[in-house]
Amino acid sequence: MIPTLWLRSVLSFRSETLVSAIDASQARAPGDSSSSIRGATSELELQKLASLASSLFVMERAVNQNSYSSRQALYRGMGMPAAPAPETPHMSRLWTFQCSLTKNQPVSCLVWNHKNPDIVVVGYGPMAFNEREGGLACCWSLKNPEWPERFVHCDSGVVSVDFSSAHPHIFAVGLRSGVIRVYNVKTAIEGPVADSAENPEKHTAPVWQVQFVERKGEERSESLMSISADGRVLQWSLRKGFESTELMRLKRAHTAPNLLRKDHVKSEEALISRYAVGLCFDFHPEDRNVYVVGTEDGPVHRCSCSYSEQYLDNHMGHKGPVYRIKWSPFSSDIFLSCSADWSVRVWKQGHIDPIITCTSVFSPVLDVGWSPTRATLFVCARESCIELWDLAGSQIDPIMSMDAPPGVKFTAAAFARNAECLIVGNSIGQVTVYQLKGLRRPDDASQDKALQKVISAAMDTGNDRGDHE
């Protein structure tokens, strides 16, 4: 890829020259006429440099699209036989998003843009709590897999990201330090447009998930929600100077007996120990006033924005930290969760116990996500492998599995929104795109019915077992 590397070096030189020119134009004396002439010349040079930057940007895209054209055609579903022969489900690697910035930077999270399905934002940061290195957030485009369209360096590891739906050029990052920052990719300004660092009510522990949510009310607007290890769920308003409102302070579902013994535990310590660590959440796809929360202890809680002191439901089942939770895009009363207890569990709203539990290997499940085209299909990212499960086929074994390379851990995974593909992040800074082959064709007319049929059958089986016991 010599042309691309050459363009990258030219872009780097252009950036340094542009910064030097700006510094020189700002340093001129305000009352000096000759300085004014030089200033006008400098501004003209800046305009030329900006034009050069834009031209090089387009040229770099053209070079990369030429190099990746055949693989991107496969991503789009072009050039494939009209009626492929039946084959065993498997994955085929297309390309990897990586560059010198992301080398050996563990991928912590990734989210597709809600309006432009060709853009994905990826968060990078150390995986261990004792590592103090900074983090990175990159906006990658399918048009250039070798260099991000935008990137921002952070003084703490990035552990969560999300794009705004109302304003697709806005994305938020949650940091390990407890700070939340919001960036605008349309502007040339590198700094955030909103920062919670100076907010006295900011999170005091890692912000494990951020999510833009449009809520209906007197003022139909989009708010940024966050959940943190400090046990709080906060709502942030970008219209009011990035102010926060506490929606919920998570409490443990059960109180240990020794916490009630005042002679052994101080009241302050007992108060702190009653709170649960929040790791993930997801708002209901239809009723945006309701959301589900996953905790470090294992319980999953269904909550309401109208009640900050109590849960609507407590779902017991997981025996370890719950890392991700997702509502089904087809059935609004079904959601799934993944955990360090090696399992993925499918839940139905109104039922306390899980309906389906999927466990294959003894490895923590760090991420999970529903397919956007098949109601019974989901992907899970274990440290040791990537698995695809089809609940309509088997609830015991995945239909597809891919082991991690030696010395590498998988950390995140998501279905592409406009292609039969997966993107997978790992512990060495790579985000790889895989084409999915051999999957059954979806029936758009009956997706909800297909999932509900599976859930009903699982519930009937569970009732039969209970009757025999």
Disulfide bonds with the S-S distance in Angstrom:
none
